[in-house]
Amino acid sequence: PLKVKSVIGYRHVQVLLLFGATIIEYYGRINISMALVAMTDAKAANPNYPEFEWTTKEKSLILSSFMWSYILTQFPGGYLSHRYGSKLVLTVAVFERPIVYVQS
């Protein structure tokens, strides 16, 4: 049988998925910082929105929540990748994250 070569290979798809995952995670981390400034300093963002009077400890807890969730999902992610394959898990993660961001 004649085999037709595809334009891009599996490794290219994997690189695109990894790139997409990295960009999405980076934007998630940056958005937390920008949202925190907008919620706690109305003069810096928009004076028409309410301002929260959070302490430095509360702000630090919010900023660290991203890293804690990142750390805690490594073990289940590794298990699922071992069981179902890294392509499936990474694909689900890449498409699930923006949906969660939009809903929150």
N, C-alpha and C positions, 0 to 999 in steps of 0.2 A: 504494500500500500504506500501511496505517496503521502509524505508528511509535509504539512504546510507550516512554515515558521511564523510564529506570531511576531508582532511588531515589538512588544515588550515581553520580557521574561518574568518569571516568578520573583526573582531577586529585585527587579525594578518595582514590582507591586509591593514587596515587603519594605523597600526603602521609602516608597511613597506613604505607606501606612505608618511607618516609624516617624517620618517627618511630620505627618499630620498629627500623630499622637503627641509629639514633642511640642508642636505649635499650640495645640489645644490646651495642654497642661500649662504651658508658659502663660498663655492669655488668662487662664483661670487664676493663676497665682498673682498676676499683675492686677486683674480686676478686683481681687479682694482688697488689695492695698488702695486702689483708687476709690473704691466704694467706701472704705473706711474713712478716708479723708473727706469725701463728700458728705458722709453722715455725721461727722463730728466737727466739721469746720465749715459752717454755712457761708462764711465770707469768701472761702477759697473756691467754692463750687457755684452754688446758686442760693442767694439769700431767701428765696421764696419757699424753700423746703425746710421742714423741721430739723432741728439739730439735737443729737443725742449727747448727753453729758456723761460720757464714759470715762472711767479712770484709765490710767496707763496700763494697769494690770488687765483690765477688761479688753482693751485694744490689743494687748499682746496675746491674750487668749484667742481672740478672733484670728489674728495673723498666724498663730501657730496651729490653728485647726487644720489648715491646708496640709501642713507637713505631717501632722499626726495621721490624718486620713491617708496620706500618701504612704506612710510607713506601714500602717495597719492593713492596707490592701495588697502589700507585696506578697504575703504568705498565701492568701486565697488565690491571688492571680497566678502565682507560681504553680500551685496545685492544679488549678484549672488548665493552665497551659500544658502541664505534663499529661493531664488526662485527656484533654480534647484537642490539643495542638495550639501552637502559638498564633497561627494565622487567624483562627476562629476567635480566640480570646482577644487578640489585638483589634480585630475588625469590630467586634462588639463594643469594646472599650472606646474606640475612636468615634463610633456613631452614637453611643450612649451618653457620653460626656456633654456634648452640646445640648442634647435634649434636657438633661438635668439642669444645665445652666439656664436655659430658657424658662424652665418651670419654676426656678427658685427666685 
